[in-house]
Amino acid sequence: MWKYVGPDFAFDVVKGMVAGIASMAFQVVAPRTFRAAKQFRARWAARRAARRAARQARRDAVADDER
C-alpha cells in the first residue's frame, strides 16, 4: 500500500514545506518592501513639490521683471 500512497504523501509534504518557507519569506520581505515604497513615494512627492515651487518662483520673478 505504501508504494502507492508514499510518493503522493512525500510530494504533498515537500509541497507544504515549500509553501511554508515561501510564506515565511514573504512575511519577512513584505514590510521592508512596503516601507521602501513609502519612502520612495515621499521622496518623489518632495521632489515634485520642489520643482513646482521653483517653477512658480521663476514665474513670479519674470512677472516682477515685467512690472
N, C-alpha and C positions, 0 to 999 in steps of 0.2 A: 504494500500500500504506500509506503513512504517513497518508493521510487516514482510514483505518480504525483503525489502531493508535495514532496520535498522540493523539487525545483520551483514550483509556483510559490511555495511558502518562502523560500530563500529569496526569490525575486521580490516578493512583497516586503520582506524585511529590509532588503537593500534600498528599495524604493522609498520606504518610510524613513530610513536613516538619511538618505539624500534630501528628502523633503524637510526633515527636521533641521538639518545643517543649513539648508538654504533659508529657512525661516529665521533661524538664529542670526545668520549673517545679515539678512535684511533688517532685522531689529537693531543691529549694531550700526549699519551703514545709513539707514533712513534718517535718523535725527541729524547726523552730520551733513547729509545731502540737503535737507530742508534748511538747516542753518546757513550753509554756504549759499543756497539760492536766495535766502532772505538778505544776506549781506550783499550779494551781487545786485539785487534789485534796489537796495538802499543806495549803493554807490551809483548805480545807473540814474536813479532819480535825482541824486545830488548833482551829478554832472549835468543832467538836463536842466535843472533849475539854474545852475551857474551859467550855462550857455544862454538861457533865456534872459537872465539878469544882465549879462554882458551885451547881448543884442539890444536890450532896452536902454542900457546906458549909452550905447553908440547912437541910437535913435535920438535920445534926449540931447546928446552932445551936438548932433547935426541940427536939431531943432533950435538949440540955443545959438549956434553959429549963424543961423539964418535970420535971427531977430535983430 
